[in-house]
Amino acid sequence: MKYRIISVGKIREPFYQAGIKEYTKRLNSYTSIELLEGLEEKINPRAGDKEIEKILYKEGEKILGLLGKDELLIIFDITGKSLDSHQLAQYINEWNHSGNPRVNLVIGGSHGLSEEVRQRAHQSISFSSMTFPHQMAVLMLVEQLYRGYKIIRGEKYHK
């Protein structure tokens, strides 16, 4: 299975980059993984709801334009379903056997995701009801994918 993580924001901090690189390297033993980042539109810090909606729409169009017809779209959103690591591993296993060519895992920017992206999504997953920087969310996602593969294969991994 091919996996693509789409991070609307750019990964700027070196310590996040290093962690993401490490887990991506580990994941290459299990699956093909790609990180695409930096789709975020510039926005005025004091933008109103209408301007935010326009920005989300533009970012959403970029995301949707990347997707192939038969590809899965999984979004990570505060309103999504909360899972533990074993439940995520079950989803990974299902995605791997779905017959779809790729799984796209999307982490939105500071204002979230457009309604169009939400509607196209096959699943919506929440890391937590807390808010995290998108860079940290990407790091947590690659670590949880790695953990999920370890669980699927019955391999030991620290708890």
C-alpha positions in Angstrom: 0.0 0.0 0.0 1.1 3.5 -0.7 0.6 6.2 2.0 0.8 9.9 1.5 0.6 12.3 4.4 -0.7 15.7 3.3 0.2 18.5 5.7 -1.4 21.8 4.7 1.2 23.6 6.8 4.9 23.4 6.2 7.2 21.5 8.6 9.6 24.2 9.7 11.1 23.2 13.1 14.3 21.1 12.8 13.3 18.8 15.7 10.0 17.9 14.1 11.7 17.4 10.8 14.2 15.0 12.4 11.5 13.0 14.2 9.4 12.7 11.0 12.4 11.7 9.0 13.3 9.0 11.6 9.8 7.4 11.6 9.5 7.7 7.8 12.7 5.8 7.5 11.4 3.1 9.9 8.1 2.9 8.0 9.9 2.2 4.7 10.4 -1.4 5.9 6.6 -1.8 6.0 5.1 0.5 3.3 5.7 3.2 0.8 5.2 6.6 2.5 5.4 10.1 1.2 5.1 13.5 2.9 3.6 16.4 1.0 3.6 19.7 2.9 3.1 23.4 2.4 -0.3 23.8 0.8 -1.3 26.6 3.2 -2.7 29.8 1.8 -1.5 33.1 3.2 -4.1 34.8 5.4 -4.4 38.0 7.4 -4.1 37.2 11.2 -7.3 39.2 11.7 -9.2 37.6 8.9 -13.0 37.3 9.3 -15.1 34.2 8.8 -15.7 34.8 5.0 -12.0 35.2 4.3 -11.2 32.1 6.3 -13.9 30.2 4.4 -12.3 31.3 1.1 -8.8 30.2 2.2 -10.2 26.8 3.4 -11.8 26.4 0.0 -8.6 27.1 -1.9 -6.6 24.7 0.4 -9.3 22.1 -0.1 -9.2 22.4 -3.9 -5.4 21.8 -3.7 -5.9 18.7 -1.5 -8.7 17.3 -3.7 -6.7 18.0 -6.8 -4.0 15.6 -5.5 -6.4 12.7 -5.1 -6.8 9.9 -7.6 -10.3 8.6 -8.2 -9.9 5.4 -6.2 -7.7 6.7 -3.4 -8.8 6.7 0.2 -8.9 10.0 2.0 -8.5 10.0 5.8 -8.7 13.3 7.6 -7.4 14.1 11.1 -9.7 16.5 12.8 -10.6 17.4 16.3 -14.2 16.4 15.6 -13.2 12.9 14.3 -13.4 9.6 15.9 -11.0 8.9 18.8 -9.0 5.7 18.5 -6.4 3.9 20.5 -3.3 2.5 18.8 -4.8 -1.0 18.4 -7.9 0.5 16.7 -5.7 2.5 14.4 -3.7 -0.6 13.6 -7.0 -2.3 12.6 -7.8 0.6 10.3 -4.4 0.4 8.8 -4.9 -3.3 8.1 -8.3 -2.6 6.5 -6.8 0.2 4.3 -4.0 -2.2 3.3 -6.5 -4.8 2.1 -9.0 -2.3 0.6 -7.8 -2.7 -3.0 -7.4 1.1 -3.2 -4.0 2.2 -4.7 -3.2 4.8 -2.0 -4.2 6.2 1.4 -4.0 9.9 1.8 -3.8 11.1 5.4 -4.6 14.8 5.7 -3.7 17.2 8.5 -5.3 20.6 8.0 -3.9 24.1 8.7 -4.6 26.3 11.7 -8.2 26.9 10.5 -9.0 23.2 9.8 -10.3 21.7 6.5 -12.9 22.8 4.0 -16.3 21.3 4.0 -15.6 19.8 0.5 -12.6 17.9 1.9 -14.6 16.7 4.9 -17.4 15.4 2.7 -14.9 13.5 0.4 -13.2 11.9 3.4 -13.7 8.2 4.0 -12.9 8.6 7.7 -12.3 11.3 10.2 -9.9 10.6 13.1 -9.1 12.7 16.1 -5.8 12.5 17.9 -7.4 14.2 20.9 -9.8 16.9 21.9 -6.8 19.0 22.6 -5.3 21.2 19.9 -1.8 20.4 18.6 0.5 22.3 16.1 0.2 20.7 12.7 4.0 19.9 12.8 3.5 17.9 16.0 0.4 16.2 14.5 2.5 15.0 11.5 5.1 13.6 13.9 2.5 11.9 16.0 0.9 10.4 12.8 4.1 8.9 11.4 4.9 7.4 14.9 1.3 6.0 15.2 1.6 4.5 11.7 4.9 2.9 12.7 3.3 1.6 15.9 0.3 0.3 13.9 2.5 -1.7 11.6 4.4 -3.2 14.6 1.0 -4.2 16.2 -0.2 -5.7 12.9 3.0 -7.8 12.6 3.0 -8.8 16.3 6.4 -7.2 16.7 7.6 -5.7 19.9 7.6 -1.9 20.4 8.0 0.1 23.5 4.8 1.2 25.3 
